[in-house]
Amino acid sequence: MDKYEIDYFVKKLQAYRLPGKQKFENLKITFYLSTPLCLTYPFMNIDSILGHLIFMEALARDYFITDKKYNLSQHINIGHPPYDNYKIGDMSIGRTSVGILDEGCPYKHNTIYKRFETDMANFRGKIRVGSGFFKSYCIQHITIPTTKVIFYVRGNRKIISYLIERNLTGLGKFVRIGYGKIKKIEYENTKEDYSIVKDGLAMRPIPLEMCKYHEDQAIFAYRPPYWEAKNNKLCAVPLTAVKLK
């Protein structure tokens, strides 16, 4: 994007504010799915999903013409996030869990084929399918026939439900072709906050600086945007044993 495009998007992002007041509750959000889930990364993070939905609200149709390689999130100022943060020293993570799938649900390997359809062509001439715009290719991906995905959040129920129910139709990858279609959503209050740790297990990537004990470790992005390389740290692996400092 050039400077004028960036200035246009930044102006819209800085003018947007989330509705409602800052009020946090311990939530369990269950998404029931009617089609298999497709993932290209081991875990889904609901703070990333909410950030995506906030951008869709702030930019409306302009969201679909933004340059996805430019980090516009550094310019947004929504006043207060829809979820709480957990802090130890200078380190901060969102009180949001990764998605919990059906236990023992098998992972399956599938392939999507993309090819040029001659029935859709309204012109004559030679079409090159070995390269260029009409190139045919196949995408290999993982699908999981889970019936539901559960997230734990210490957040604002009203704002979160507002964002989800206005703009979210599916979870995971390839939603546009039918994967991860949402059938029903349930919001429940829990007595305790399970967004960081539940039953002694890490519910999200937790930087080792925040851990007193960890069973396993790996390099993960610990905060959104999760594609930003600078957000990668050595973290406790989600759904493994952990104790916080």
N, C-alpha and C positions, 0 to 999 in steps of 0.2 A: 504493500500500500504506500502511496505517496503521502506527503505531509497534509495535504488538504483532506484526503480521505480519513486519515487518522484523527485530525482535528474535528471532523464531522462526527465520527463515532464517539470520541472522547466527550464531546459536548453533550451528547445524548446520555451516555453512561453516568456522567457526573450530575446530571439533572434528575436521575431516577432515585426514588426512595421506596423502600418496602413499606407496605401498609401496616397499620397496627402498632401496638406497643411491645416493648421487649418483655416477654414473659415466658420463662422456660419451664418445661415439664419433662418428666422421664417417660419417653415414648417407645412403644414397640409398633413398627409399621410393617404390615404384612401385605405383599403384593402377590395375588393369585394369578397364575399365568394360564393361558389357554393354548399356547404353542411353546415349543422348546426354546431354551435360552441359548444364545450364541455369545461366546466370550473370546476375546483375543488377549486377555490379561487374566491372571489367576483370580483376582478379586475385583468386585465392584465397590465403589465408595459413594455413599449417599451424599456426602458434602460436595463431591464432584457433580453429581446429578443435580443437586439444588443450585450450584453455581451456574450450570448450563441453563437451567430454567430461569434464573434471575436475568441472565443475558438475553434470553428470548423475550422476557417481559420488558426489559429496558430498551432493546433495539427493535422489537416487533419484527416486521418483515425485513428490515435491514440486517437482521442477524444472519440471514442466509447469503448475504453478499460480502460478509467480512472475510478477511484473509486469515485463515485458521492457523497460519504459521507465525502470525504476529500476536504477542501476548497482550491483549487488550485488558485483561483482568487487573493489571497494575494501575489502570486509570479509573476503575469504578469505585464509587464511594456511596454505599447504600445506607449509611447511617449506622445500622447495627445488623449483624448476620442473623439468620433464622435459627441458629444453634449456638450453644455455649462453647467456650474454649477451656481446655485444661492446661494449666501452666505449672512448670517447675523451673525456677530461675528465669533465664531468657528464652527458654524453649516453650513453644505453645503448639498444641494440636487440637483439632476440633473434636467435640464430644459426639462423634458419629462413627458407627461401626461399619464394617464391610458387610456385604450381603451374605446371609446364612441360607444355604440351599438344603433341599431334602437330604437327609442322612443316607449315605450309601448310594446316591444317585450316580449312575454310570456316565462317563464321558464318552461321546461318540465322535468319530471323525467323518466329516462330510465335505462335499465339494460343490461349489456354485459355478456354473458355466455361463459365461457371457459371450454372446455371438451376435453377429449382424443378422437381422431378420429382413429378408427380401420383401416380405409382404407389407412391411411398413415403409418401403422406399417409394417416393413419388417422383423419381428422376431416373434417367438412363445413363449408363456409363459403367466403367470398371470400378469395382469397389475392392480396395486392398484390405484384407482381414489379417494379414501377417504383421502389419505395423500401422501406426497412425491412429486417427480418431476412432476408426471402426475396427480396431484390432480385437480379435477374439482371444479370450484367456480364461483360465479357471482359477478360483480362489479356494484354497483349502482352509477349513476352519473347524473349530470344536463346538459341538452342540451338547447341551445337557437337558434331558427331559424332566427337569424339576417342576413340581406343581406350584411351588411358591418360593418367594425370596423374602427373608426377614431382615429388617434393619432396626438397630437400637439407636435412639437419638435423645440427647438432652437438648430439647429445642422448643420452639414456639409452634404449637400444634396448629393454630389458626393460619399462620403464614405458610407453614410447610404444606398443609392440605390445599391452601389456595394455589400455590405454585404447581403442585403435582397435578391437581385435578383440572387445571386450565390448559396445560401444555404437554403432559406426559402420557403417551399412548403405549409405550413399550419399554422394556429394559434390555440392556446389552447391545450387541452389534447387529447390524442388518435388520433393524426394526422396520425399515421401509419396505422390505420384502416379506414381512410377516413373522419374523422371529421375536420371541419375548413379549408377545401381545398380552397386555394387562386385562384380566377379566374382572377383577374386584380388588378393592383396597380396604384394609381394616386398620384403624388407629386405636391403640389401647394404651392406657397409662400403667406404668409399672411402679412398684413401691421403691425400688432402688434404681440407680443409674447404671445400666449395663453397657453404655456406649464405648467405654474404654476397656474394662475387664469384666468378665462374667464367669463365675465358677472357676476362678483361677486361670482363665484363658484370655489371651489378648484378643480383643474384638476388632482391632485395627492395627496397622503398622505403628509401632511405638519406638521412637528413637532410643538407642541404648542409654543415652545420657539421662533418660527419665526412668530407667529400670534398675531395680535393686537385684533382680534375678531374671534370667530369661533362658528358656529351654533351647531355642533355636534362633538363628539370626540370618538376615539376608539384606541386600540393598534394595530398598523400596523408596518410592516417593511418599513422604509422610504428610504432605499437605497439598491442596490444589494450587495451581493446575498440576495434575499428576504427570503431564507430559514434559514439564519443565525440568531440565537436567539438574539445575541448581537445587531443586527440592528433594533430591535423592540423598538418603542417609542410610547408615547401617541400623537396621531396626529389628525389634522382636517380630517374628513371623506371626501373622494373624492365626488364631485358633490353636496356638501352642501355649504352654504354661509360662506365666510371667508374674512378677511382683513389682509394683511401682515403688519408687523411693518415697 
